[in-house]
Amino acid sequence: MGTENINILIADDHQMVIDGLKMMLDHQHYHVVSEANNGQEAIDLINVNPHKYNLVLTDISMPLLSGTELCKMIKAQFPHIQVLILSMYNNTQAVKEAVLAEADGYILKNSGRSELLQAVHRITNGGTYFSQDIVPIIYGQYQKQKVQDEKLNVLSPREKEILTLIVKEFTSEEIAEKLFISKKTVDNHRQHLFVKCNCKSTVGLVKYAIANGLE
């Protein structure tokens, strides 16, 4: 996609940031066609004419509707629009939320002009871009999820089902009734869970489930 065809919406609750981004982008022949001071205003603008926009640059922390919530809505309703999140935060939670929202990129607000332009160029040409400070966090989350998946893979589908109900504080009798099996069968599965999860109590099973992302 040529730069002459890229229409951009900037969403940030600080006008100075918007003005600075517009100056940097306009010099590169990108077209900043709209601006918004919060996520709700941004999605309202997009709803009026979604095909007007190719790229949204958004702050992650804004009133009314956050950048990640805005991103989720855009990806669900207007998948042709790409989203680059700009943030002051490089903590795990913020990055994880952005990745789960399917953002096309994430850069820190202390990044220089060259990195911003590199990110916009790569994203508008079908790629993704995450700041080098962010990549280790994403990799760490991937490795953590991989370990969690491997740990849960030792459990059978029925054991996962029962463990989920245990976490929700169902008794053995309630689990048996819900799954149409005997209480003895539930108790047998519970004993197998103690062994496989290396736990000695129901509390231990709950901690194991939470630590490994079982919902």
KOLMARRO-129775 format. One line per 10 residues: number of its first residue (from 0); for each residue y, x, z of C-alpha. Coordinates in Angstrom, 2 decimals, m for minus. Example, Ala and Ser with C-alpha at 12.3 -4.5 7.8 and 13.67 -1.06 7.14 Angstrom:
2
0 = m4.50/12.30/7.80 ~ m1.06/13.67/7.14
end
This chain:
215
0 = 0.00/0.00/0.00 ~ 3.35/1.48/m0.98 ~ 6.06/1.76/1.63 ~ 8.34/m0.46/m0.45 ~ 5.96/m3.37/0.19 ~ 5.59/m3.06/3.96 ~ 7.43/m5.67/6.03 ~ 7.57/m4.96/9.75 ~ 8.25/m7.05/12.83 ~ 9.25/m5.15/15.98
10 = 8.67/m6.76/19.38 ~ 10.15/m5.08/22.44 ~ 12.17/m6.33/25.40 ~ 14.54/m3.37/25.17 ~ 17.05/m3.69/22.31 ~ 17.72/0.04/22.36 ~ 14.06/0.70/21.55 ~ 14.17/m1.78/18.66 ~ 17.33/m0.19/17.28 ~ 15.82/3.28/17.50
20 = 12.61/2.23/15.75 ~ 14.59/0.49/13.00 ~ 16.58/3.66/12.35 ~ 13.45/5.79/12.08 ~ 11.57/3.37/9.87 ~ 14.42/2.38/7.57 ~ 14.83/6.03/6.62 ~ 11.27/5.93/5.31 ~ 11.82/2.83/3.16 ~ 9.80/0.53/5.38
30 = 11.40/m2.87/5.84 ~ 12.04/m4.10/9.38 ~ 12.52/m7.75/8.50 ~ 12.39/m9.30/11.99 ~ 12.73/m8.41/15.64 ~ 11.73/m10.15/18.85 ~ 12.47/m9.52/22.52 ~ 9.15/m10.83/23.81 ~ 5.67/m11.64/22.60 ~ 6.22/m15.40/22.44
40 = 9.25/m14.98/20.21 ~ 7.22/m12.68/17.98 ~ 4.32/m15.10/17.51 ~ 6.80/m17.94/16.88 ~ 8.37/m15.91/14.06 ~ 4.97/m15.12/12.59 ~ 3.88/m18.75/12.74 ~ 6.85/m19.77/10.59 ~ 5.83/m17.45/7.74 ~ 2.78/m15.27/8.46
50 = 2.68/m13.80/4.95 ~ 6.13/m12.32/5.49 ~ 4.66/m9.57/7.68 ~ 2.30/m6.66/7.07 ~ 2.73/m4.81/10.37 ~ 3.80/m5.61/13.93 ~ 5.05/m2.88/16.25 ~ 4.88/m4.17/19.79 ~ 5.48/m2.99/23.31 ~ 2.50/m3.59/25.58
60 = 4.50/m4.94/28.53 ~ 6.83/m7.84/27.71 ~ 7.84/m11.13/29.34 ~ 6.26/m14.47/28.38 ~ 3.51/m12.88/26.27 ~ 2.28/m9.30/26.55 ~ 1.68/m7.00/23.61 ~ m2.09/m7.19/24.03 ~ m2.04/m10.99/24.16 ~ 0.19/m11.02/21.10
70 = m2.25/m8.69/19.35 ~ m5.21/m10.95/20.18 ~ m3.41/m13.96/18.74 ~ m2.43/m12.12/15.58 ~ m5.96/m10.80/14.97 ~ m7.48/m14.24/15.58 ~ m5.05/m16.18/13.38 ~ m3.58/m13.69/10.92 ~ m6.06/m10.83/10.38 ~ m4.06/m9.46/7.42
80 = m1.33/m8.36/9.85 ~ m1.86/m4.94/11.38 ~ m0.71/m4.14/14.91 ~ 0.54/m0.87/16.37 ~ 1.08/m0.89/20.12 ~ 3.77/1.33/21.61 ~ 3.53/1.88/25.34 ~ 4.65/3.99/28.25 ~ 1.16/3.66/29.74 ~ m1.73/6.02/29.09
90 = m3.96/4.64/31.84 ~ m7.51/3.51/31.17 ~ m6.89/m0.20/31.77 ~ m3.98/m0.46/29.32 ~ m5.85/1.42/26.61 ~ m9.03/m0.58/27.15 ~ m7.10/m3.85/26.84 ~ m5.49/m2.68/23.60 ~ m8.83/m1.66/22.10 ~ m10.44/m4.95/23.12
100 = m7.50/m6.78/21.53 ~ m8.42/m4.96/18.28 ~ m5.12/m3.12/17.93 ~ m5.00/m0.89/14.86 ~ m3.21/1.82/16.78 ~ m1.75/2.86/20.13 ~ 0.91/5.50/20.65 ~ 3.01/6.46/23.62 ~ 6.73/5.81/23.65 ~ 7.39/9.47/24.35
110 = 5.82/10.32/20.99 ~ 8.11/11.91/18.43 ~ 9.39/10.43/15.18 ~ 6.80/12.29/13.13 ~ 3.90/10.78/15.08 ~ 5.34/7.28/14.74 ~ 5.62/7.67/10.98 ~ 2.16/9.19/10.78 ~ 0.73/6.24/12.72 ~ 2.50/3.65/10.56
120 = 1.44/5.42/7.36 ~ m2.20/5.65/8.38 ~ m2.41/2.06/9.63 ~ m0.72/0.56/6.58 ~ m3.16/2.48/4.39 ~ m6.17/0.86/6.01 ~ m6.81/3.30/8.86 ~ m6.23/3.43/12.58 ~ m4.17/5.73/14.73 ~ m4.42/6.53/18.44
130 = m2.35/9.24/20.14 ~ m4.21/12.39/21.07 ~ m3.48/11.59/24.73 ~ m5.32/8.28/24.24 ~ m8.45/9.50/22.42 ~ m10.14/10.98/25.55 ~ m9.70/7.65/27.35 ~ m11.30/5.73/24.48 ~ m14.14/8.26/24.29 ~ m14.63/8.05/28.05
140 = m14.85/4.25/27.86 ~ m17.36/4.52/25.01 ~ m19.53/6.92/26.99 ~ m19.32/4.71/30.07 ~ m20.33/1.64/28.06 ~ m23.16/3.60/26.46 ~ m24.51/4.56/29.89 ~ m24.16/0.97/31.09 ~ m26.04/m0.36/28.08 ~ m28.81/2.18/28.56
150 = m29.18/1.23/32.23 ~ m29.36/m2.46/31.46 ~ m31.84/m1.87/28.65 ~ m34.53/m1.09/31.24 ~ m34.36/m4.75/32.26 ~ m36.15/m7.50/30.37 ~ m34.12/m10.48/29.10 ~ m35.57/m12.61/31.92 ~ m34.69/m9.96/34.54 ~ m31.11/m9.81/33.24
160 = m30.95/m13.59/33.41 ~ m32.15/m13.63/37.00 ~ m29.88/m10.76/38.00 ~ m26.91/m12.65/36.56 ~ m27.80/m15.66/38.71 ~ m28.25/m13.46/41.77 ~ m24.72/m12.12/41.24 ~ m23.53/m15.73/41.11 ~ m25.14/m16.22/44.54 ~ m27.97/m18.51/43.42
170 = m30.90/m18.62/45.86 ~ m34.47/m18.02/44.67 ~ m35.11/m21.77/44.87 ~ m32.00/m22.54/42.79 ~ m32.92/m19.89/40.22 ~ m36.44/m21.30/39.94 ~ m35.08/m24.80/39.43 ~ m32.51/m23.68/36.86 ~ m34.97/m21.62/34.81 ~ m37.91/m24.03/35.22
180 = m40.14/m21.41/36.82 ~ m41.75/m21.13/40.24 ~ m40.05/m19.56/43.24 ~ m42.94/m17.08/43.40 ~ m42.15/m15.93/39.86 ~ m38.50/m15.51/40.80 ~ m39.46/m13.46/43.85 ~ m41.72/m11.27/41.70 ~ m38.85/m10.63/39.30 ~ m36.59/m9.86/42.24
190 = m39.06/m7.20/43.48 ~ m39.19/m5.69/39.99 ~ m35.39/m5.59/39.95 ~ m35.34/m3.73/43.26 ~ m37.58/m1.05/41.74 ~ m35.87/m0.79/38.33 ~ m32.36/m0.81/39.77 ~ m33.31/1.51/42.64 ~ m31.93/m0.98/45.15 ~ m33.17/m2.11/48.55
200 = m31.22/m5.32/49.00 ~ m29.60/m8.22/47.18 ~ m26.21/m6.66/47.86 ~ m27.46/m3.53/46.11 ~ m28.49/m5.61/43.10 ~ m25.05/m7.20/42.94 ~ m23.35/m3.79/43.05 ~ m25.69/m2.51/40.33 ~ m24.91/m5.49/38.09 ~ m21.15/m5.15/38.53
210 = m21.18/m1.38/38.04 ~ m23.07/m1.79/34.77 ~ m20.99/m4.57/33.32 ~ m23.48/m7.41/33.57 ~ m21.66/m10.75/33.54
end
